[in-house]
């Protein structure tokens, strides 16, 4: 989606139209998640549109992605200016040699109208690097970029996405770069980078993934997603609560992190999971963090996900968790009026989970009591991680399941491993205030869950839409 947005398209509307006309479908593929798919004939038609007038001359194609054609371009006159290519994707391997990588950098330098580029150059060495990058660029994903910094003539005012991985750069640019449309900035594995860039020229940055706490981050008032995973800091030396639009915060693998400051009311997703248990204040701060998120916009926006080191939340959960993957919840007659949603809590067996590792089914219970073999969960060693999902009733009102009468509900984790599981209702805090907030934020929503209704079983299936780790 970020690719379309960076290039000036409106994907939510456009994709809906294409699906309605059956020109594309969305399918799930392992390791990649949901991806776009299309009929072979539609794909061939697209290829023909790009290559039709000049099938044997890739320099005149607006989009170039075939390895053979890119290699052919590399061994032609490297000084020839290219004003046709707008999109380029290529992956170089060390076995292809330094000569090819040098030639490739030369042809990129001559692409004056390039708007989109996706390049991988793992462990590739080169005597050349791009001396020029198109100022028309709107999307850049480059693994192994070797030049430092970017060329002085590079001022891509329309750039929306910049993703750099494993590059050799010591700095991205000199001084302050004015990028008024940049919304996504990911810097990963950049071991030679001396400091993060100056953020004063990035007024609309919404998604930031960085290897360290960036200087001036507290000034990014439009920031919606912040990923600081894998850092060695013990404290966050800036006030997260001063980021009024922040919705997603990822702090996984921050082994030395001791505590979190006050969180912004906008936050709906927090991952502070660890791969191995550490004795920190963070492990004993789960209840405060959860209550802070429940008092914010998470209830109004309809959902919340919290992945956290420690077992403080499940130990204080009422009614108690069961040593099971299923749970029966008795509900009062006024549950739709006096409560705002379901809060589900699971004690994880594994320290690493993916988006597709947990799915929960909800349906009418055959009885109002739990199964006899389901024992109350008890903490054995004080170590572990907790996963909390909050699903608002607002997300269920459009399903046929919602209008039926229930005295008890049956919840079951159909996919996923856990040693304890529990569910409870969340009371409404302020009915009038909640309704006003809900209307205000209805167009600024971060969807966390996919909810499907199965008519045959009269059940709903809840699954996550977000990646816990990138």
C-alpha positions in Angstrom: 0.0 0.0 0.0 2.8 2.4 0.8 4.2 1.9 -2.7 0.9 3.2 -4.2 0.6 6.0 -1.8 4.2 7.1 -2.4 3.5 7.3 -6.1 0.5 9.5 -5.7 -2.3 6.9 -6.1 -5.2 6.2 -3.8 -5.0 2.5 -3.1 -8.0 2.0 -0.9 -10.3 3.2 -3.7 -8.4 1.9 -6.6 -7.9 -1.6 -5.2 -11.5 -1.9 -4.3 -12.5 -1.1 -7.9 -10.0 -3.6 -9.4 -11.3 -6.4 -7.1 -14.9 -5.6 -8.0 -14.0 -6.0 -11.6 -12.1 -9.2 -10.8 -8.9 -7.8 -12.3 -6.9 -8.6 -9.1 -7.3 -10.8 -6.1 -5.7 -10.9 -2.7 -4.2 -14.2 -1.7 -2.1 -15.4 1.3 1.4 -16.7 0.7 3.7 -18.0 3.4 6.5 -15.6 4.4 4.9 -12.8 2.5 1.3 -12.6 4.0 -1.4 -11.2 1.8 -0.3 -10.3 -1.7 -1.9 -9.2 -4.9 -2.5 -11.8 -7.6 -4.0 -11.6 -11.1 -4.8 -13.8 -14.0 -1.9 -14.6 -16.3 -3.6 -12.9 -19.3 -4.0 -9.7 -17.3 -0.3 -9.8 -16.4 0.7 -10.4 -20.0 -1.5 -7.5 -21.1 0.4 -5.3 -18.6 3.7 -6.5 -19.9 2.6 -5.8 -23.5 1.5 -2.2 -22.6 5.0 -1.6 -21.2 7.0 -3.4 -23.9 4.7 -3.3 -26.8 6.1 -0.4 -28.9 9.8 -1.3 -28.3 9.9 -5.0 -27.3 13.6 -5.3 -28.0 14.8 -2.0 -26.6 14.5 -1.9 -22.7 15.9 1.6 -22.6 12.5 2.8 -24.0 10.4 0.9 -21.5 8.9 2.9 -18.6 9.3 -0.1 -16.3 12.3 -2.5 -16.3 12.6 -5.6 -14.1 13.9 -8.5 -16.2 17.4 -9.4 -15.3 18.5 -10.1 -18.9 17.3 -6.8 -20.1 19.0 -4.9 -17.2 22.3 -6.7 -17.9 21.9 -5.8 -21.6 21.5 -2.1 -20.6 24.6 -2.3 -18.3 26.8 -3.3 -21.2 25.6 -0.7 -23.7 26.9 2.8 -23.7 26.8 3.7 -20.0 27.0 7.4 -20.8 23.7 7.4 -22.7 21.0 9.5 -21.0 17.8 7.7 -20.3 14.6 9.8 -20.1 12.1 6.8 -20.4 12.6 4.5 -17.4 10.4 5.4 -14.5 10.5 2.2 -12.4 13.5 -0.2 -11.9 13.8 -3.4 -9.9 17.1 -5.4 -9.7 19.0 -7.7 -7.4 22.7 -8.2 -7.8 24.7 -11.1 -6.2 28.4 -11.1 -5.4 28.9 -13.8 -8.0 28.1 -11.3 -10.8 31.2 -9.4 -10.1 32.2 -5.8 -9.3 32.2 -4.8 -13.0 28.4 -5.4 -13.4 27.6 -3.5 -10.2 29.7 -0.5 -11.4 28.0 -0.5 -14.7 24.6 -0.7 -13.0 25.4 2.3 -10.9 26.3 4.2 -14.1 23.0 3.5 -15.8 21.0 4.5 -12.7 22.9 7.8 -12.7 21.6 8.4 -16.2 17.9 7.7 -15.5 16.6 11.2 -15.3 12.9 10.4 -14.9 13.1 7.5 -12.4 10.2 7.6 -9.9 10.5 4.1 -8.3 13.5 2.0 -7.5 14.0 -1.3 -5.6 17.6 -2.6 -5.6 19.4 -5.3 -3.6 23.2 -5.4 -3.6 24.1 -7.8 -0.8 27.9 -8.1 -0.2 28.6 -6.4 -3.5 31.7 -4.2 -3.9 32.0 -1.5 -6.5 34.4 1.1 -7.6 31.5 3.2 -8.8 28.3 4.5 -7.2 25.5 6.7 -8.5 26.7 10.2 -9.1 23.2 11.3 -9.8 19.8 10.2 -8.5 16.6 11.4 -10.2 14.8 14.2 -8.3 11.6 12.6 -9.6 12.0 9.6 -7.2 8.9 9.0 -5.0 9.9 5.5 -3.7 13.3 4.1 -2.8 14.1 0.7 -1.4 17.8 0.0 -1.6 19.8 -2.8 0.2 23.5 -2.3 0.1 23.7 1.3 -1.2 27.4 2.0 -1.3 27.7 5.8 -1.7 27.9 8.2 1.2 26.2 10.5 1.3 23.6 10.9 -1.4 24.7 13.1 -4.3 24.6 16.8 -3.6 22.2 17.3 -6.5 19.6 14.9 -4.9 16.6 16.9 -3.7 13.5 14.6 -4.3 10.7 16.9 -3.1 8.1 14.2 -4.0 9.8 11.3 -2.2 7.3 9.5 0.0 9.1 6.3 1.1 12.9 5.8 1.8 13.9 2.3 2.9 17.7 1.6 3.3 19.1 -1.7 4.6 22.7 -2.8 5.1 24.2 0.3 3.4 27.7 1.6 3.6 26.6 5.2 4.3 28.1 7.2 7.1 25.5 9.9 6.6 22.4 10.1 4.5 22.8 13.8 3.5 24.6 16.8 4.7 22.7 19.3 6.8 18.9 19.5 6.5 17.2 17.9 3.6 13.7 19.3 2.8 11.4 16.3 2.0 7.9 17.6 2.5 6.2 14.4 1.3 8.3 11.8 3.1 6.0 9.6 5.3 8.1 6.4 5.7 11.7 6.2 6.7 13.3 2.8 7.5 17.1 2.6 8.4 18.1 -1.0 9.1 21.5 -2.6 9.7 23.4 0.5 8.8 26.5 -0.2 10.9 28.6 2.7 9.5 25.9 5.4 10.0 27.4 7.9 12.4 24.1 9.7 13.3 20.5 9.8 12.2 19.5 12.5 9.7 18.2 15.9 10.6 14.4 15.6 10.9 13.6 19.3 10.7 12.9 19.0 7.0 10.5 16.0 7.3 7.3 17.6 8.6 5.0 14.8 7.5 7.0 11.8 8.6 4.5 9.1 9.8 6.5 5.8 9.9 10.0 5.7 11.3 12.2 2.6 11.8 15.7 3.5 13.1 18.7 1.7 14.7 18.9 4.2 17.5 16.8 6.9 19.1 16.8 9.7 16.6 17.7 13.2 17.7 14.7 15.5 17.5 12.1 12.7 17.4 9.9 14.6 19.8 9.2 17.2 17.2 7.7 14.7 14.7 4.1 15.6 15.5 2.7 13.6 12.6 4.6 10.3 13.4 2.2 7.4 13.4 4.5 4.4 13.6 7.9 4.1 15.4 10.1 1.0 15.4 13.1 1.1 17.7 13.5 -2.7 18.0 16.9 -4.3 18.7 18.4 -1.4 20.6 20.6 -1.4 23.7 19.1 1.7 25.5 17.8 1.3 29.0 15.5 4.4 28.9 13.7 6.3 26.3 15.2 9.8 26.8 12.3 11.6 25.1 8.6 11.9 25.9 6.5 9.5 23.9 3.4 11.2 25.1 4.4 14.3 23.1 3.8 12.3 19.9 0.0 12.9 19.6 -0.5 10.8 16.4 1.6 7.8 17.4 -0.4 4.6 17.0 2.2 1.8 16.6 5.3 1.4 18.8 7.7 -1.5 18.4 10.4 -2.1 21.1 11.0 -5.8 20.7 14.5 -7.2 21.4 15.4 -4.1 23.5 16.9 -6.3 26.2 18.2 -3.5 28.4 15.0 -1.5 28.4 13.9 -1.0 32.0 10.8 1.0 31.9 8.4 3.0 29.6 7.4 6.6 30.2 3.8 7.8 29.9 2.2 6.7 26.6 0.2 8.9 24.1 -3.5 8.4 24.2 -3.4 7.6 20.4 -1.4 4.3 20.9 -3.2 1.1 19.8 -0.3 -1.3 19.2 2.7 -1.9 21.5 5.3 -4.7 21.1 7.8 -4.7 24.0 8.3 -8.5 23.7 11.7 -10.1 24.5 13.3 -13.3 23.2 14.6 -14.2 26.6 13.4 -13.2 30.0 15.1 -10.4 31.8 14.5 -9.0 35.3 13.5 -5.5 34.6 10.9 -3.0 35.8 9.2 -3.4 32.5 8.1 -6.9 33.4 6.3 -5.5 36.5 4.7 -2.6 34.7 2.2 -4.4 32.5 -0.9 -3.4 34.4 -0.1 0.3 34.2 0.7 0.1 30.5 -2.5 -1.8 29.7 -4.7 0.6 31.7 -3.0 3.5 30.0 -3.9 2.1 26.5 -7.5 1.3 27.5 -8.0 4.8 28.7 -6.8 6.2 25.4 -8.2 6.1 21.8 -7.9 2.3 21.6 -11.4 1.8 22.9 -12.8 4.5 20.6 -10.9 3.2 17.6 -12.1 -0.3 18.2 -9.0 -2.4 18.9 -5.8 -2.8 20.8 -2.8 -5.2 20.7 -0.2 -5.4 23.5 2.7 -7.8 23.4 4.8 -7.4 26.6 7.5 -9.0 28.7 6.3 -10.4 32.0 3.2 -12.0 33.5 1.8 -9.2 35.7 -1.3 -8.8 33.5 -2.4 -12.5 33.5 -1.7 -12.8 37.2 -4.1 -10.0 38.0 -6.7 -10.9 35.3 -10.3 -11.3 36.6 -11.8 -13.8 36.1 -8.6 -15.9 36.2 -7.1 -17.4 33.1 -7.5 -21.1 32.4 -4.7 -23.5 31.6 -6.2 -24.0 28.2 -6.7 -22.6 24.7 -10.5 -22.2 25.2 -12.6 -20.1 27.6 -16.3 -19.8 28.3 -17.5 -16.3 29.4 -20.9 -15.8 31.1 -22.3 -12.4 30.1 -25.1 -10.3 31.7 -28.2 -9.3 29.8 -27.0 -5.7 29.5 -23.6 -6.5 28.1 -24.1 -4.6 24.9 -25.1 -1.4 26.7 -22.8 -1.3 29.7 -19.6 -2.7 28.2 -17.5 -1.6 25.3 -15.7 -4.8 24.1 -13.8 -8.0 24.8 -10.4 -8.1 26.4 -8.5 -11.4 25.6 -5.3 -12.4 27.4 -2.9 -15.2 26.5 0.4 -16.4 28.1 2.7 -17.3 25.3 4.7 -20.5 25.0 7.0 -19.0 22.3 8.8 -15.7 22.6 8.5 -15.0 18.8 5.1 -14.9 17.1 4.0 -13.8 13.7 0.9 -12.1 12.5 -0.7 -15.4 11.5 0.2 -17.3 14.6 -3.0 -16.5 16.5 -6.7 -16.8 15.5 -9.6 -16.8 17.9 -13.1 -18.1 17.2 -16.1 -16.8 19.1 -19.5 -18.4 19.2 -22.4 -19.2 21.5 -21.4 -21.6 24.3 -23.3 -24.8 24.8 -23.2 -24.2 28.5 -22.3 -21.5 30.9 -19.5 -23.4 32.6 -16.0 -24.3 31.6 -14.8 -27.7 30.7 -13.9 -29.9 33.6 -10.4 -30.5 32.4 -9.6 -26.8 32.1 -7.7 -25.8 35.3 -7.0 -22.4 36.5 -3.7 -21.1 35.1 -1.0 -20.4 37.7 2.4 -18.8 37.2 5.2 -21.4 37.7 8.5 -19.4 37.3 7.5 -15.8 36.8 9.0 -15.8 33.2 7.1 -15.4 30.0 5.4 -13.0 27.7 1.9 -11.8 27.5 -0.3 -11.1 24.5 -3.4 -8.9 25.0 -6.1 -8.3 22.3 -9.0 -5.8 22.8 -11.8 -6.0 20.3 -14.5 -3.4 20.5 -18.2 -4.1 20.0 -18.2 -1.5 17.3 -16.2 -4.0 15.1 -18.9 -6.6 15.5 -22.1 -4.6 15.0 -22.2 -5.2 11.2 -22.1 -9.0 11.5 -25.2 -11.2 11.8 -23.7 -12.7 14.9 -24.2 -9.4 16.8 -28.0 -9.3 16.8 -28.5 -12.7 18.5 -29.2 -13.3 22.2 -26.4 -14.9 24.2 -26.1 -15.9 27.8 -22.5 -17.2 27.5 -19.9 -17.1 24.8 -17.2 -19.6 23.9 -13.7 -18.4 22.9 -11.1 -20.7 21.4 -7.6 -20.1 20.1 -7.8 -22.3 17.0 -4.3 -21.3 15.8 -1.5 -20.5 18.2 0.3 -21.9 21.3 -0.3 -20.6 24.8 -0.2 -22.0 28.4 -3.0 -19.8 29.7 -6.0 -18.0 28.2 -8.8 -15.7 29.5 -11.5 -13.3 28.4 -13.4 -10.5 30.1 -15.7 -7.6 29.3 -14.4 -4.1 29.5 -16.7 -1.5 31.1 -17.6 1.7 29.3 -15.8 4.6 30.9 -17.9 7.5 29.6 -20.6 6.8 27.1 -21.1 10.3 25.7 -17.3 11.0 25.6 -16.7 7.6 23.9 -19.3 8.3 21.2 -17.8 11.7 20.4 -14.2 10.4 20.3 -15.3 7.5 18.1 -16.8 9.9 15.5 -13.8 12.1 15.6 -11.4 9.3 14.9 -13.5 7.2 12.5 -11.4 8.4 9.5 -8.1 8.1 11.3 -8.3 4.4 12.1 -5.5 1.9 12.4 -7.1 -1.5 11.6 -5.6 -4.3 13.7 -8.0 -7.2 13.2 -9.8 -9.0 10.5 -13.2 -10.3 11.6 -15.0 -12.9 9.5 -18.5 -14.3 10.1 -19.3 -18.0 9.4 -23.0 -18.4 8.9 -22.9 -22.2 9.1 -21.4 -22.3 12.6 -22.8 -18.9 13.6 -19.3 -17.9 14.7 -16.8 -15.1 14.1 -13.1 -15.6 13.5 -10.7 -12.9 14.7 -7.2 -12.6 13.3 -4.5 -10.0 13.4 -3.8 -7.7 10.4 -0.5 -6.3 11.7 3.0 -7.7 11.7 4.5 -8.0 15.2 8.0 -7.9 13.7 9.3 -6.5 10.4 
